Structures are given as C-alpha cells and as structure tokens.
Amino acid sequence: MTAPATSFWRIAGMTYLQYANRAAGSVRAGLKEPLKSKLAAQGQFSYKVSSWTNGEQSPKVEIDTLDKAGKAV
C-alpha cells in the first residue's frame, strides 16, 4: 500500500493561505510595467477597528498593513 499524496505546501509546514500569498507575491514581483504598478495600487487597503468594553467604545485604530491587522484590538 502506498502513502497518501500530500500537497507540498503542507509538507513545507505552510497553510494553503500562506502558500497562495507567497505565490501571488512571486507573480507580482515578476510582472513588468505597467501591470506591476497597476496591481500594486489594487493591493493597498485601509480600515478602522475598535473594541467595546462595558458599553464604551475604545478609540479607532487605522489598519493599513497586514502586520497591524491581527494586533489592533
């Protein structure tokens, strides 16, 4: 009996989302102008987040990078 097939991203210890993000980044890095600058503009984002404690809203924090996204609240 053979071992079940496993995706290489799982063998590397990555989630599928991490794999997809790295693959998309590699594709974006390999593009030539004007497509490269057009896609860079689409990748920008920002939003505001705040938390509620005892019925009081904390000040809103602007999120404009993925590094800040999980650490805001």
C-alpha positions in Angstrom: 0.0 0.0 0.0 1.4 3.4 -0.9 1.3 6.5 1.3 -1.4 9.0 0.6 -0.5 12.0 -1.5 0.2 15.2 0.4 0.5 18.7 -1.0 4.0 20.1 -1.0 2.8 23.3 0.9 1.6 21.1 3.7 4.9 19.2 3.8 6.7 22.5 4.0 4.7 23.4 7.1 2.6 26.2 5.5 -1.1 26.7 5.3 -2.8 27.0 1.9 -3.4 30.7 2.5 0.4 31.2 3.2 1.2 29.3 0.1 -1.3 31.3 -2.0 0.1 34.6 -0.7 3.7 33.7 -1.5 2.7 32.5 -4.9 0.8 35.7 -5.7 3.7 37.8 -4.4 6.1 35.9 -6.7 3.8 36.6 -9.7 3.5 40.3 -8.8 7.3 40.6 -8.4 7.8 39.1 -11.9 5.5 41.4 -13.7 6.8 44.2 -15.9 5.4 47.8 -16.1 2.7 49.0 -16.5 0.9 45.9 -15.0 3.2 45.9 -11.9 2.2 49.4 -10.8 -1.5 48.8 -11.6 -1.6 45.7 -9.4 0.4 47.5 -6.6 -2.4 50.1 -6.4 -5.0 47.4 -6.1 -3.2 45.8 -3.2 -3.5 48.9 -1.0 -6.1 48.9 1.7 -7.1 50.5 5.0 -9.9 50.2 7.5 -10.5 51.2 11.1 -11.2 48.9 14.0 -12.2 49.5 17.7 -13.2 47.3 20.6 -16.0 47.7 23.0 -15.6 47.2 26.8 -18.5 47.7 29.3 -20.5 49.6 26.7 -17.7 52.0 25.9 -16.0 52.2 22.5 -12.2 52.4 22.5 -10.6 54.9 20.1 -10.5 53.7 16.5 -7.2 52.4 15.2 -6.4 52.6 11.5 -5.2 49.4 9.9 -3.2 49.9 6.7 -0.8 47.0 6.6 -1.3 43.3 7.2 1.2 43.4 10.1 -1.2 45.6 12.0 -4.3 43.6 11.1 -4.1 41.0 13.9 -2.6 43.2 16.6 -5.1 46.1 16.6 -7.6 45.2 19.3 
